[in-house]
Amino acid sequence: MFYVGLSVQPGREDVAAAFAAHAPQARLRWGALDDDCAGAVFLELHRNASEFPFALHATNLAGGDDYELGLAIARTLSLALRCRSVCDGTRHGPGRAPGWCVVWDQGRAYLGDDYNSLFYDDSPELSAEQRAQLGPVRLLHQLDL
C-alpha cells in the first residue's frame, strides 16, 4: 500500500499513464478491494485539507516494491501535471521514522518532514485549536533522485 498526495486533481487517465510507465502489468481498479484482486492495484482518491488537497491511495496486489513504485508514480504525476506531489520517504530520511516524505516539485525531489503537518496529522478527531497548530510539510533539503 502507498500514497501520493498531489497539489492538483489528477484525472484517471493521468494516473493510468503513470502506472503504465512503471507497472504495466498492473490492472487498475478504482474503488474498494473486492474478490477480483489478482494482479490488481486498487485506487481511491481522497480529499486532504493540506497543501496537497488530493491523496491517491493505492493498494498494490500486482507485486513489486510499493516504496519504489510510490516514488515513481509521485515523480511522474508531478511532471505530467506540473504540480507538487508527496510520497513516503522513510528510506531517504536520516532514520527509519515514518515522518519522512519525498516532495516532488516538477521532477525535483526534496526530503520532507510531515510530522505535525495538515497532510499527515489532520483527522476529524482534532479540535479547531489542535488543527490550527498543524502546518505544511517542511522541506529539509534537495535529494538527488
C-alpha contacts under 8 A as a table, 3 or more apart, distances in Angstrom:
res1	aa1	res2	aa2	distance
1	M	57	H	7.44
1	M	58	A	5.53
1	M	59	T	4.34
1	M	60	N	5.60
1	M	66	D	6.28
2	F	57	H	6.09
2	F	58	A	5.35
2	F	59	T	6.67
2	F	60	N	7.80
2	F	66	D	6.15
2	F	67	Y	6.97
2	F	70	G	5.99
2	F	87	C	7.77
2	F	88	D	7.45
3	Y	55	A	6.67
3	Y	56	L	5.51
3	Y	57	H	4.55
3	Y	58	A	6.03
3	Y	70	G	6.70
3	Y	87	C	5.96
3	Y	88	D	7.22
4	V	55	A	5.68
4	V	56	L	5.09
4	V	57	H	6.69
4	V	70	G	6.78
4	V	73	I	7.63
4	V	74	A	5.76
4	V	85	S	6.57
4	V	86	V	5.57
4	V	87	C	4.87
4	V	88	D	7.92
5	G	52	F	5.30
5	G	53	P	7.18
5	G	54	F	5.63
5	G	55	A	4.24
5	G	56	L	6.14
5	G	74	A	7.85
5	G	85	S	5.31
5	G	86	V	4.92
5	G	87	C	6.48
6	L	9	Q	6.82
6	L	10	P	7.74
6	L	52	F	4.77
6	L	53	P	6.41
6	L	54	F	5.14
6	L	55	A	6.22
6	L	56	L	7.82
6	L	78	S	7.69
6	L	83	C	7.20
6	L	84	R	6.00
6	L	85	S	4.41
6	L	86	V	6.59
7	S	51	E	6.23
7	S	52	F	4.37
7	S	53	P	5.83
7	S	54	F	6.56
7	S	83	C	5.94
7	S	84	R	5.44
7	S	85	S	6.27
8	V	52	F	7.49
8	V	53	P	7.17
8	V	54	F	6.75
8	V	81	L	7.45
8	V	83	C	6.51
8	V	84	R	7.91
9	Q	53	P	7.85
9	Q	54	F	5.95
10	P	14	D	6.04
10	P	15	V	6.74
10	P	77	L	7.88
10	P	81	L	7.41
11	G	14	D	5.15
11	G	15	V	6.53
12	R	15	V	5.14
12	R	16	A	6.07
13	E	16	A	4.95
13	E	17	A	6.08
14	D	17	A	5.21
14	D	18	A	6.35
14	D	77	L	7.15
14	D	80	A	7.53
15	V	18	A	5.17
15	V	19	F	6.30
15	V	77	L	7.32
16	A	19	F	5.20
16	A	20	A	6.02
16	A	28	L	7.39
17	A	20	A	4.98
17	A	21	A	6.32
18	A	21	A	5.28
18	A	22	H	6.50
18	A	73	I	5.75
18	A	76	T	6.01
18	A	77	L	6.61
19	F	22	H	5.15
19	F	23	A	5.10
19	F	24	P	6.25
19	F	26	A	7.51
19	F	73	I	6.80
20	A	23	A	5.57
20	A	24	P	4.30
20	A	25	Q	7.80
20	A	26	A	7.92
21	A	24	P	6.20
22	H	69	L	6.97
22	H	72	A	6.95
22	H	73	I	7.34
23	A	26	A	5.61
23	A	69	L	7.76
25	Q	39	G	7.39
25	Q	62	A	7.42
26	A	39	G	5.60
26	A	40	A	5.53
26	A	41	V	6.22
26	A	62	A	5.48
27	R	39	G	5.96
27	R	40	A	4.50
27	R	41	V	6.01
27	R	62	A	7.61
28	L	40	A	5.77
28	L	41	V	5.00
28	L	42	F	6.13
28	L	43	L	7.11
29	R	40	A	6.54
29	R	41	V	5.97
29	R	42	F	4.71
29	R	43	L	6.03
30	W	42	F	5.66
30	W	43	L	4.72
30	W	44	E	5.99
31	G	42	F	6.26
31	G	43	L	5.85
31	G	44	E	5.58
32	A	42	F	6.64
32	A	43	L	7.55
32	A	44	E	7.38
33	L	37	C	7.28
33	L	42	F	6.37
34	D	37	C	6.42
36	D	40	A	7.89
37	C	40	A	5.12
37	C	41	V	7.83
37	C	61	L	6.80
38	A	61	L	6.79
38	A	62	A	6.93
39	G	61	L	5.64
39	G	62	A	3.92
39	G	63	G	7.34
40	A	60	N	6.57
40	A	61	L	5.26
40	A	62	A	5.18
41	V	58	A	6.34
41	V	59	T	5.52
41	V	60	N	4.42
41	V	61	L	5.61
41	V	62	A	6.18
42	F	58	A	5.61
42	F	59	T	5.06
42	F	60	N	6.54
42	F	61	L	7.89
43	L	56	L	6.84
43	L	57	H	5.71
43	L	58	A	4.71
43	L	59	T	6.59
44	E	56	L	5.82
44	E	57	H	5.26
44	E	58	A	6.71
45	L	54	F	6.62
45	L	55	A	5.62
45	L	56	L	4.57
45	L	57	H	6.29
46	H	54	F	5.83
46	H	55	A	5.08
46	H	56	L	6.42
46	H	57	H	7.60
47	R	53	P	5.49
47	R	54	F	4.89
47	R	55	A	6.12
48	N	52	F	6.56
48	N	53	P	4.38
48	N	54	F	5.71
48	N	55	A	6.44
48	N	119	F	6.61
49	A	52	F	7.46
49	A	53	P	5.66
49	A	118	L	6.49
49	A	119	F	6.87
49	A	122	D	7.60
50	S	53	P	5.48
50	S	117	S	7.92
50	S	118	L	5.09
50	S	119	F	5.00
50	S	136	P	6.84
51	E	119	F	7.28
51	E	136	P	6.63
52	F	55	A	7.10
52	F	84	R	7.74
52	F	85	S	7.03
52	F	86	V	7.65
52	F	119	F	6.80
60	N	63	G	6.65
60	N	66	D	7.06
64	G	69	L	7.63
65	D	68	E	5.52
65	D	69	L	6.14
66	D	69	L	5.01
66	D	70	G	5.87
67	Y	70	G	5.17
67	Y	71	L	6.37
67	Y	88	D	6.97
68	E	71	L	5.12
68	E	72	A	6.25
69	L	72	A	5.09
69	L	73	I	6.05
70	G	73	I	5.20
70	G	74	A	5.98
70	G	87	C	6.40
70	G	88	D	7.29
71	L	74	A	5.22
71	L	75	R	6.14
71	L	87	C	6.38
71	L	88	D	7.45
71	L	102	V	7.78
72	A	75	R	5.20
72	A	76	T	6.04
73	I	76	T	5.12
73	I	77	L	6.02
74	A	77	L	5.32
74	A	78	S	6.07
74	A	85	S	5.81
74	A	86	V	6.53
74	A	87	C	6.40
74	A	104	W	7.00
75	R	78	S	5.10
75	R	79	L	6.30
75	R	85	S	7.29
75	R	104	W	5.95
75	R	106	Q	7.49
75	R	107	G	5.69
76	T	79	L	5.23
76	T	80	A	6.03
76	T	107	G	7.52
77	L	80	A	4.98
77	L	81	L	5.72
77	L	82	R	7.81
77	L	83	C	7.80
77	L	85	S	7.46
78	S	81	L	5.49
78	S	82	R	5.49
78	S	83	C	4.93
78	S	84	R	5.46
78	S	85	S	5.63
78	S	104	W	6.27
78	S	105	D	6.29
78	S	106	Q	5.01
78	S	107	G	6.29
79	L	82	R	5.04
79	L	83	C	6.89
79	L	105	D	7.82
79	L	106	Q	4.65
79	L	107	G	5.54
82	R	105	D	7.85
82	R	106	Q	5.46
83	C	105	D	6.21
83	C	106	Q	5.86
84	R	103	V	6.91
84	R	104	W	5.43
84	R	105	D	4.48
84	R	106	Q	6.36
85	S	103	V	5.65
85	S	104	W	5.07
85	S	105	D	6.65
86	V	101	C	6.63
86	V	102	V	5.58
86	V	103	V	4.35
86	V	104	W	6.10
87	C	101	C	5.62
87	C	102	V	5.42
87	C	103	V	6.65
88	D	98	P	7.95
88	D	100	W	6.68
88	D	101	C	4.57
88	D	102	V	6.09
89	G	92	H	5.34
89	G	93	G	6.49
89	G	98	P	7.89
89	G	99	G	7.90
89	G	100	W	4.84
89	G	101	C	3.68
89	G	102	V	4.85
89	G	111	L	7.13
89	G	112	G	7.72
90	T	93	G	5.53
90	T	95	G	7.46
90	T	96	R	5.54
90	T	97	A	6.31
90	T	98	P	5.63
90	T	99	G	7.07
90	T	100	W	5.00
90	T	101	C	6.38
91	R	95	G	7.91
91	R	96	R	6.64
92	H	100	W	7.42
92	H	101	C	7.94
92	H	102	V	7.91
92	H	111	L	7.22
93	G	96	R	6.75
93	G	97	A	7.69
93	G	100	W	5.66
93	G	101	C	7.81
93	G	111	L	7.04
97	A	100	W	6.57
99	G	113	D	5.59
99	G	114	D	5.34
99	G	115	Y	5.31
100	W	111	L	6.99
100	W	112	G	5.75
100	W	113	D	4.87
100	W	114	D	6.35
101	C	111	L	6.00
101	C	112	G	4.89
101	C	113	D	5.97
101	C	114	D	6.56
102	V	109	A	6.35
102	V	110	Y	5.57
102	V	111	L	4.89
102	V	112	G	5.59
103	V	109	A	5.71
103	V	110	Y	5.13
103	V	111	L	6.41
103	V	112	G	6.24
103	V	139	L	7.67
104	W	107	G	5.74
104	W	108	R	5.42
104	W	109	A	4.62
104	W	110	Y	6.41
105	D	108	R	5.15
105	D	109	A	6.55
108	R	142	Q	7.55
108	R	143	L	7.78
109	A	142	Q	5.85
109	A	143	L	5.27
109	A	144	D	6.95
109	A	145	L	6.52
110	Y	139	L	6.37
110	Y	140	L	6.94
110	Y	141	H	5.50
110	Y	142	Q	4.14
110	Y	143	L	5.12
111	L	139	L	6.01
111	L	140	L	5.55
111	L	141	H	5.60
111	L	142	Q	6.21
111	L	143	L	6.29
112	G	137	V	6.32
112	G	138	R	5.36
112	G	139	L	4.38
112	G	140	L	5.52
112	G	141	H	7.59
113	D	137	V	5.85
113	D	138	R	5.17
113	D	139	L	6.56
113	D	140	L	7.25
114	D	117	S	5.26
114	D	119	F	7.02
114	D	120	Y	5.87
114	D	136	P	7.56
114	D	137	V	4.71
114	D	138	R	6.44
115	Y	120	Y	6.49
115	Y	121	D	6.86
115	Y	137	V	7.57
116	N	120	Y	7.12
116	N	121	D	5.87
116	N	133	Q	7.75
116	N	134	L	5.24
116	N	135	G	6.60
117	S	120	Y	5.48
117	S	121	D	5.64
117	S	122	D	7.28
117	S	134	L	4.87
117	S	135	G	4.67
117	S	136	P	5.10
117	S	137	V	5.48
118	L	121	D	5.48
118	L	122	D	4.91
118	L	131	R	7.50
118	L	134	L	5.36
118	L	135	G	5.68
118	L	136	P	6.10
118	L	137	V	7.65
119	F	122	D	6.40
119	F	136	P	7.12
119	F	137	V	7.06
121	D	134	L	7.56
122	D	126	L	7.08
122	D	131	R	6.67
122	D	134	L	7.66
123	S	126	L	5.76
126	L	129	E	7.90
126	L	130	Q	5.75
126	L	131	R	6.03
127	S	130	Q	5.14
127	S	131	R	6.15
128	A	131	R	5.06
128	A	132	A	6.09
129	E	132	A	5.14
129	E	133	Q	6.72
130	Q	133	Q	5.33
130	Q	134	L	7.14
131	R	134	L	5.45
132	A	135	G	7.74
